[in-house]
Amino acid sequence: MSSSDSPPPLIIGDIVCDPPVVLAPMAAVTNPPFRLLCREMGAGLVVTEMISAEGLAHKGRKTLQMLDIREDEHPVSVQIFGRHPELMARAAEVIQDAGADMVDINMGCPMRKVVSSGHGAALLKRPDHIYAIIKAMADAVDIPVTAKIRAGWEDTNAVEVAQAIEAAGGAAVTIHGRTRAEMFEGHPDLAAIAALKRHVGIPVIGNGDVRDVESARAMMAETGCDGVMIARGCMGYPWVFRELAAAFQGAPVPAEPTLEERRDVVTRHAALYVETYGEVRSVLELRKHLLWYFRDTPAEGVLKRRLAGLTSMADVYATIDAAAEACAVAAAPVVFARGLERHPNRRPSACST
Ligand SMILES: Cc1cc2nc3c(=O)[nH]c(=O)nc-3n(C[C@H](O)[C@H](O)[C@H](O)COP(=O)(O)O)c2cc1C
C-alpha cells in the first residue's frame, strides 16, 4: 500500500468494517461511552472490554451488565476470556443473543493472575486447545468468531496459532506483534505479523504502536495486514479515528482538534458516561479520562488540584471548562499529547494484552 492508497473495508464473515480501523479491547476503557465516541469519530469496528466467558455462560448478573450493546455502535465485537470450550460456546450464544456482530477471544493478556489460570496468553502454548475452543464456538453461533493473539509466549508461534484458528472456523485474527514475555517493551515485530498474514486466508488485523496515519500505513504496507487496531493511541485522543477515516478515504487529514473541539468532545464523553452509569460512577471513572485528555498541558495542575474533590457531574463539567481555560490562557502555545505512550497503570493488573 502506498502512502496515498485507500485500503478496502475490512470484511469479517459478512460484517463490513469501514474504514479498516479497529478500536482495541481495553479493560476499564472500552465501555459503551468510549466505544460510541470512537464510532462517532470514525472507527470501523469497536471491541468491548474483556468479559468473563464463565460469567456469561452462567448468566452472572454483574457480567451480563457488561454486555451492554448500543444501537449506534455497530459493528461491535464482544471480547471474552476463558479456556473451557463448552463454556466459551455457551458464552458465544449469549453474546449472539445480545445482538453483537462478532465474538472475540482474548489470547494475549500477559498478566500473571490471568495466565496462571490458563487464560489470555497462556492459550498460545496450546494451539490444539485453541482449535478446540474456536471449533466449539464457531459450531455454536452464526456470528463470526475471532481471536486476538500475541506473537507468541516466549518465542514466536503466531503462524501455528493462526492456522489453528483458521482451521477451526475462526473468521479473523488480530495480532499484537509482541510476545507475552515482551509485555509492552520494544517495538512490535512487524515481520511476525507479515509471516502470519502470508500463511492464513482469513483477515488479519495488525496491532502495536499504531497511533497516526503514518504508523497505520506503515503497519499495512510492511505486513500486508487487512486492518489496524489502536489502543493507547486513542486514550485521550479519539480524534485519531477521524484522521484515519479521512486518510483512508483519500481525503485530507483533518487538523488536530482546536481547544474548543477538545472541550466539546470531553464534555460529550462525560454526558455519554452519565447517561450510561449515572452520576456516582461517572464522577469516579471520568477522572482518569480527564487526565488523559489534558496530559502534559497546563491543565494538569488544575485537574490534580480538583479531581479528588469532585462529587457531582456539575463539578465534572466545571472542571472540564477550567482545564480548557488553563490551556486557553497559557503563555506559550499548548502542545497536546496524542494518546498515551505507555500502559496507564505502572503495574497493569486488569489486562494489558
Ligand atoms: C488499559 C489497557 C487495557 C487493555 N485491556 C485489554 C483487554 O481487555 N483485552 C485485550 O485483548 N487487550 C487489552 N489491552 C491491549 C490492547 O488491546 C493492545 O493489544 C495493546 O495495548 C497494544 O496496542 P497499542 O500499541 O495500540 O496500545 C489493553 C491495553 C491497555 C493499554
The ligand as an SDF file (V2000), in Angstrom:
LIG
                    3D

 31 33  0  0  0  0  0  0  0  0999 V2000
   -5.5320   -0.0190   29.6030 C   0  0  0  0  0  0  0  0  0  0  0  0
   -5.4150   -1.1920   28.6670 C   0  0  0  0  0  0  0  0  0  0  0  0
   -6.3040   -2.2470   28.7960 C   0  0  0  0  0  0  0  0  0  0  0  0
   -6.2350   -3.3370   27.9140 C   0  0  0  0  0  0  0  0  0  0  0  0
   -7.1620   -4.3350   28.0120 N   0  0  0  0  0  0  0  0  0  0  0  0
   -7.1950   -5.3240   27.0710 C   0  0  0  0  0  0  0  0  0  0  0  0
   -8.2550   -6.2970   27.0490 C   0  0  0  0  0  0  0  0  0  0  0  0
   -9.1840   -6.2940   27.8700 O   0  0  0  0  0  0  0  0  0  0  0  0
   -8.2000   -7.2580   26.0770 N   0  0  0  0  0  0  0  0  0  0  0  0
   -7.2020   -7.3000   25.1440 C   0  0  0  0  0  0  0  0  0  0  0  0
   -7.2030   -8.1820   24.2800 O   0  0  0  0  0  0  0  0  0  0  0  0
   -6.2030   -6.3910   25.1520 N   0  0  0  0  0  0  0  0  0  0  0  0
   -6.1960   -5.3990   26.0650 C   0  0  0  0  0  0  0  0  0  0  0  0
   -5.2180   -4.4370   26.0310 N   0  0  0  0  0  0  0  0  0  0  0  0
   -4.1850   -4.4930   24.9730 C   0  0  0  0  0  0  0  0  0  0  0  0
   -4.5780   -3.6490   23.7630 C   0  0  0  0  0  0  0  0  0  0  0  0
   -5.7970   -4.1020   23.1920 O   0  0  0  0  0  0  0  0  0  0  0  0
   -3.4570   -3.6800   22.6770 C   0  0  0  0  0  0  0  0  0  0  0  0
   -3.2790   -5.0020   22.2360 O   0  0  0  0  0  0  0  0  0  0  0  0
   -2.1210   -3.1760   23.2020 C   0  0  0  0  0  0  0  0  0  0  0  0
   -2.2830   -2.0320   24.0110 O   0  0  0  0  0  0  0  0  0  0  0  0
   -1.1800   -2.8260   22.0310 C   0  0  0  0  0  0  0  0  0  0  0  0
   -1.7750   -1.8560   21.2000 O   0  0  0  0  0  0  0  0  0  0  0  0
   -1.3110   -0.2940   21.2400 P   0  0  0  0  0  0  0  0  0  0  0  0
    0.1400   -0.2660   20.9310 O   0  0  0  0  0  0  0  0  0  0  0  0
   -2.1750    0.3860   20.2060 O   0  0  0  0  0  0  0  0  0  0  0  0
   -1.5740    0.1980   22.6390 O   0  0  0  0  0  0  0  0  0  0  0  0
   -5.2390   -3.3640   26.9150 C   0  0  0  0  0  0  0  0  0  0  0  0
   -4.3410   -2.2970   26.8100 C   0  0  0  0  0  0  0  0  0  0  0  0
   -4.4210   -1.2200   27.6580 C   0  0  0  0  0  0  0  0  0  0  0  0
   -3.4620   -0.0770   27.4860 C   0  0  0  0  0  0  0  0  0  0  0  0
  1  2  1  0
  2  3  1  0
  2 30  2  0
  3  4  2  0
  4  5  1  0
  4 28  1  0
  5  6  2  0
  6  7  1  0
  6 13  1  0
  7  8  2  0
  7  9  1  0
  9 10  1  0
 10 11  2  0
 10 12  1  0
 12 13  2  0
 13 14  1  0
 14 15  1  0
 14 28  1  0
 15 16  1  0
 16 17  1  0
 16 18  1  0
 18 19  1  0
 18 20  1  0
 20 21  1  0
 20 22  1  0
 22 23  1  0
 23 24  1  0
 24 25  2  0
 24 26  1  0
 24 27  1  0
 28 29  2  0
 29 30  1  0
 30 31  1  0
M  END
$$$$
